[in-house]
Amino acid sequence: MNLGVGIAVFVAFFAALIVCLEAGRRAGRKAFSSDRAHPSGLGTVEAVTFGLLGLMLAFTFSGAAERLDRRRGQIVDEANAIGTAWLRLDVLPANTQPQLREAVRRYTDSRIAVYRTFAESGVDAARAEYARSSALQLEVWTQAVAACRDVPSATVVVLPALNEMFDIATTRLAATQMHPPGIVYVVLALISLVCGFLVGYEMGGTEVASRSHMIVLAFVLSFTFYVILDFEYPRLGFIRIDDFDNLLVQVRASMG
């Protein structure tokens, strides 16, 4: 979801809520103006529906915020893993270090480029850059294994650090794909629209419906829905985690 899509979702959902509110108001006005007995249990239906909406909003919002914090933590973990692996290269023979260090520099550059490309050019470009970083993993690993043959004791120092550096890259990739199933958002949207209709129905029993209250309710629900989506895709909307990428940039700068 990019910024344009997010705004389009917000506008479309806002318009749909206004339509449901107005439809409910007209249905309520017609029902309350007739001499027929009003259906009982309407308050119970409203309580259950609004309670379910509140519960789903709370869980969805909380889960999205938690995933955002987890992604931020993973950036910190990767910066630490790369920094640690870089320092542990010191235990390898001096003649093997220059080439290996250059490979680690290129790998770090590629890791920075993966998410920068994702934000600027989209998923396809980011996948191509990720494939490049995966190829560099193999290059770094091959060189490190060869260097450790001359210093067997370095195996338990260097290779685990490199392995952790590679693992966090896979973890971060998986994190970008961890979102609630689409049906969750569909159900949330449908319940919101039903609640909008019920509110409008109740307004139909008044002499003059408050248009401002209808707009406020539609805006609040639409904006909350948008913020949840923005949490889920924190590189494409207003909510960003790009600042945390500076940790990787700082690590790269320390490599010279």
MARNU-363973 format. One record per residue (C-alpha): x, y, z. Coordinates in steps of 0.001 Angstrom, whole numbers, padded with zeros to 6 digits, always signed. Layout:
<pts>
XYZ/...
</pts>
This chain:
<pts>
+000000+000000+000000/+001539+003322-001073/+000506+006787+000073/-001880+007315-002840/-003644+004003-002246/-003947+004741+001484/-005561+008117+000859/-007900+006551-001720/-008954+003928+000843/-009588+006678+003408/-011734+008732+000996/-013685+005702-000245/-014357+004433+003291/-015376+007916+004447/-017825+008228+001534/-019247+004746+002203/-019839+005617+005859/-021613+008850+004912/-023854+006872+002560/-024659+004320+005290/-025365+007049+007825/-027689+008820+005420/-029414+005565+004422/-029918+004701+008075/-031267+008181+008818/-033816+007930+006035/-034850+004431+007085/-035193+005597+010695/-037139+008695+009730/-039577+006577+007740/-039919+004041+010563/-040378+006586+013349/-042889+008637+011360/-045193+005651+010827/-047774+004376+013280/-046319+000895+013290/-044772-000442+016480/-041020-000124+016528/-038992-003348+016663/-037778-004309+020109/-034212-005282+020880/-032672-002539+018743/-030611-001314+021675/-029225-004809+022211/-028246-005098+018563/-026499-001731+018734/-024640-002647+021914/-023388-005923+020466/-022413-004382+017125/-020611-001393+018596/-018939-003599+021187/-017661-005896+018455/-016438-002910+016438/-014562-001532+019434/-013007-004917+020164/-011833-005425+016576/-010455-001899+016324/-008554-002348+019582/-007001-005676+018619/-006187-004626+015051/-004699-001298+016128/-002706-002895+018933/-001376-005652+016671/-000328-003181+013973/+001476-000987+016525/+003235-004034+017977/+004434-005135+014541/+005748-001619+013887/+007789-001695+017103/+009072-005162+016211/+010284-003947+012819/+012104-001064+014474/+013775-003482+016877/+014852-005705+014001/+016651-002795+012351/+018572-002277+015597/+019328-006009+015748/+020675-006034+012190/+022856-002981+012804/+024294-004679+015905/+024792-007984+014060/+026667-006360+011175/+028772-004291+013570/+029672-007355+015616/+030567-009415+012549/+032758-006571+011263/+034713-006385+014515/+035216-010149+014696/+036950-010172+011338/+039983-008910+013265/+040748-012476+014433/+041281-013677+010860/+044699-013666+009156/+045658-010174+008003/+046107-011256+004391/+042490-012526+004170/+040858-009499+005730/+040909-006840+002960/+038899-008849+000441/+036459-010107+003064/+035965-006648+004543/+035229-005262+001095/+032590-007959+000611/+030981-007056+003955/+030968-003388+002951/+029167-004229-000293/+026748-006433+001618/+025945-003616+004057/+025435-001210+001159/+023042-003679-000392/+021075-004114+002835/+020656-000338+003118/+019581-000195-000516/+016932-002926-000122/+014575-000846+002001/+015518+002475+000433/+014634+001020-002958/+011423-000444-001537/+010255+002996-000400/+011350+004806-003566/+010835+002341-006414/+008483-000361-005175/+008487-004072-004426/+010009-005370-007677/+013107-003190-007403/+013493-004138-003740/+013308-007845-004620/+016109-007422-007146/+018257-005696-004534/+017428-008394-001982/+018566-011049-004476/+021845-009167-004798/+022334-009088-001026/+021591-012824-000858/+024302-013461-003446/+026689-011341-001392/+025875-013475+001662/+027222-016504-000159/+030317-014584-001192/+031018-013383+002361/+030414-016840+003802/+032667-018586+001292/+035519-016201+001935/+035074-016430+005722/+035097-020232+005714/+038265-020240+003618/+039932-017740+005977/+038968-019761+009048/+040819-022814+007732/+044081-021069+008551/+042890-020169+012062/+040569-022926+013318/+039880-021090+016586/+038344-018226+014589/+035566-020532+013422/+033640-020234+016688/+034091-016452+016705/+033530-015298+013130/+031113-017778+011580/+028362-017527+014254/+028486-013728+013960/+028113-013911+010186/+025322-016445+010539/+023428-014075+012851/+023998-011239+010387/+022396-013311+007625/+019553-014627+009782/+018312-011175+010762/+018008-010294+007070/+015634-013228+006599/+013753-012260+009749/+013264-008724+008486/+012026-009981+005129/+009460-012191+006865/+008362-009264+009051/+007442-007206+005982/+005017-009956+004960/+003365-010424+008355/-000059-008765+008172/-003549-009807+009279/-005502-011744+006640/-007416-009489+004274/-010724-010866+005564/-010026-009131+008899/-010082-005721+007207/-013172-006660+005204/-015051-007662+008374/-013857-004522+010165/-015072-002342+007296/-018444-004121+007111/-019060-003809+010847/-018156-000109+010657/-020678+000395+007857/-023363-001472+009819/-022656+000731+012838/-022945+003780+010600/-026349+002607+009430/-027520+002007+013018/-026382+005452+014116/-028188+007004+011178/-031300+004999+012021/-031322+006408+015545/-030857+009919+014152/-033968+009362+012056/-036015+009595+015237/-035019+013236+015793/-036575+016275+014205/-033349+017503+012646/-030360+015195+012057/-026947+016589+012972/-024913+016470+009779/-021791+017568+011636/-022029+014556+013964/-022402+012248+010980/-019301+013733+009355/-017304+013514+012595/-018214+009850+013103/-017352+008975+009491/-014051+010857+009735/-013019+009241+013034/-013718+005698+011840/-012094+006295+008443/-009018+007907+009928/-008619+005099+012467/-008855+002557+009657/-006236+004473+007677/-003838+004700+010642/-004058+000927+011137/-003068+000395+007500/-000302+002985+007854/+001091+001062+010840/+001112-002109+008741/+003086-000487+005901/+005450+001923+007678/+007600+002738+004660/+004839+003779+002291/+002559+006154+004198/+002856+008978+006709/+004159+006686+009464/+007807+005911+008675/+010650+003866+010126/+013208+005221+007675/+014974+007113+010469/+015969+003802+012032/+017809+002908+008814/+020350+005542+009814/+021681+002970+012292/+022796+000820+009361/+024203+003882+007626/+026219+004688+010754/+027553+001151+010903/+028534+001391+007245/+030276+004717+007888/+032334+003123+010664/+033725+000608+008150/+035555+003348+006248/
</pts>
